[in-house]
Amino acid sequence: MDKIDAIFKKMELDRHSYDVAEELGIDHKTVLAHLKKAGYTKKLDIWVPHELSERNLMNRVVICDSLLRRYETEPFLKKLITGDEKWITYDKNVRKRSRSKAGQASQTVAKPGLSRNKAMLCVWWDWKGIIHYELLPPGRTIDSELYCVVKKFFLSHFISVQIEPIFNHRSY
């Protein structure tokens, strides 16, 4: 049996490249090189094939089909509100002009620190576009308290137009 075949056979059972290299008595970098050539990618410390299996592809088709059929009877995407946040870095350089007489040295000004200021920009949008954004004060982050305040704002707004929004956010 070829070493490359042995690597792939072991990967199907173990999926940890260090263990495969140790069991086969070959260098770990050799195992990594063969996995990358074969299109494997590392996910959460295990190596998986980059391409989806036939079953994964069929599951995606079935789910997409059911969502499309659901959308025909209930346009839920128009109710969806999603949001995200991004750290915005900025410099707060304040320069003052100074005047001096001819022959005198100008006033020295200390260089600003190397650390940059940052603030969090929070943006929420629906199918039409951005519906709310907020630049949080420096040092403030999104937490459950702020999220609930914004959610109540959206609920009161959408209830007034008789739409019940669906909230979606990956980090809340």
C-alpha positions in Angstrom: 0.0 0.0 0.0 1.3 3.4 -0.9 2.1 5.9 1.9 -0.3 8.5 0.4 -3.2 5.9 0.4 -2.2 5.0 4.0 -2.4 8.7 5.0 -5.9 9.1 3.6 -7.1 5.7 5.1 -5.9 6.8 8.5 -7.4 10.3 8.1 -10.8 8.7 7.5 -10.5 7.0 10.9 -8.7 9.6 13.0 -8.6 13.0 11.2 -5.8 14.3 13.5 -2.7 14.8 11.4 -0.3 14.5 14.3 -1.6 11.0 15.2 -1.6 9.9 11.6 2.1 11.0 11.2 3.1 9.2 14.4 1.2 6.0 13.5 2.8 5.8 10.0 6.2 6.9 11.2 6.5 9.8 8.8 7.1 13.5 9.3 4.0 15.6 10.2 4.8 18.2 7.5 4.6 15.4 4.9 1.1 14.5 6.0 0.1 18.2 5.9 1.5 18.6 2.4 -0.5 15.6 1.1 -3.7 16.7 2.8 -3.5 20.1 1.3 -2.8 18.7 -2.2 -5.9 16.5 -1.9 -8.1 19.6 -1.0 -8.5 18.9 2.7 -8.9 21.9 5.0 -8.4 22.2 8.7 -11.6 22.8 10.7 -11.5 23.0 14.5 -8.3 21.0 14.7 -9.4 18.2 12.4 -8.9 17.8 8.7 -12.0 17.5 6.6 -12.5 17.2 2.8 -13.1 20.6 1.3 -15.8 19.3 -1.0 -19.2 18.4 0.4 -20.4 14.8 0.3 -23.4 13.8 -1.9 -25.5 13.6 1.2 -24.5 17.1 2.4 -25.3 18.5 -1.1 -28.7 16.8 -1.1 -29.5 18.2 2.4 -28.7 21.7 1.3 -31.0 21.3 -1.8 -33.8 20.0 0.4 -33.5 22.8 2.9 -33.3 25.5 0.3 -36.4 24.0 -1.5 -38.4 24.0 1.8 -37.4 27.6 2.5 -38.5 28.7 -0.9 -41.8 26.9 -0.6 -42.3 28.5 2.9 -41.5 31.9 1.5 -44.3 31.5 -1.2 -46.9 31.2 1.6 -45.2 33.5 4.2 -42.7 36.1 3.1 -40.6 35.7 6.3 -37.5 37.3 4.7 -39.2 40.7 4.8 -39.6 40.3 8.6 -35.9 39.4 9.2 -33.8 41.9 11.0 -30.1 41.2 11.3 -27.2 43.2 12.7 -23.5 43.3 13.1 -20.8 45.3 14.8 -17.4 46.5 13.7 -14.6 48.1 15.7 -13.7 51.5 14.1 -10.2 52.8 14.9 -9.5 56.5 14.7 -6.8 59.0 15.6 -7.5 62.0 17.7 -4.6 64.2 16.7 -5.0 67.7 17.8 -2.4 70.1 16.5 -2.0 73.6 17.7 -0.3 76.3 15.8 2.4 78.2 17.6 4.2 81.3 16.5 7.7 82.3 17.5 10.0 85.2 16.7 12.6 84.9 14.1 15.6 83.0 15.4 13.8 81.3 18.2 13.0 77.6 18.2 9.4 76.7 17.8 7.4 75.1 20.6 7.8 71.3 20.6 4.7 69.1 20.7 4.8 65.5 21.9 4.0 62.9 19.3 0.6 61.1 20.0 0.7 57.7 21.5 1.0 54.6 19.3 -2.3 53.1 20.6 -5.3 54.1 18.5 -8.7 55.0 19.8 -11.6 52.7 18.9 -15.3 52.7 19.1 -17.9 50.1 18.1 -20.3 50.7 15.2 -23.5 48.7 15.4 -25.6 48.4 12.3 -29.0 46.7 11.9 -30.7 46.1 8.6 -33.7 44.4 6.9 -34.5 43.5 3.3 -34.7 47.2 2.4 -31.4 48.3 3.9 -30.0 49.8 7.0 -32.8 50.6 9.6 -30.6 51.7 12.5 -27.0 52.3 13.3 -25.3 53.4 16.5 -21.7 54.5 17.3 -21.2 53.4 20.8 -19.1 55.5 23.2 -15.4 54.6 23.3 -14.9 51.4 25.4 -18.5 50.4 25.3 -19.5 47.1 23.7 -22.7 45.5 22.8 -24.2 43.6 25.7 -27.5 42.0 26.5 -28.8 45.2 28.1 -28.1 47.3 25.0 -29.4 44.6 22.7 -32.7 44.4 24.6 -33.1 48.2 24.4 -32.6 48.2 20.6 -34.9 45.1 20.2 -37.7 46.9 22.2 -37.2 49.9 19.9 -37.6 47.7 16.8 -40.6 45.9 18.2 -42.4 49.1 19.0 -41.7 50.4 15.6 -42.7 47.3 13.7 -45.8 46.6 15.8 -47.0 50.1 14.9 -46.9 49.0 11.2 -48.3 45.5 12.1 -45.2 43.4 11.3 -43.6 41.0 13.7 -39.8 41.0 13.1 -37.6 38.0 13.3 -34.2 38.8 14.9 -31.1 37.2 13.7 -27.6 37.8 15.0 -24.6 35.5 15.2 -23.1 36.8 18.4 -26.1 37.7 20.6 
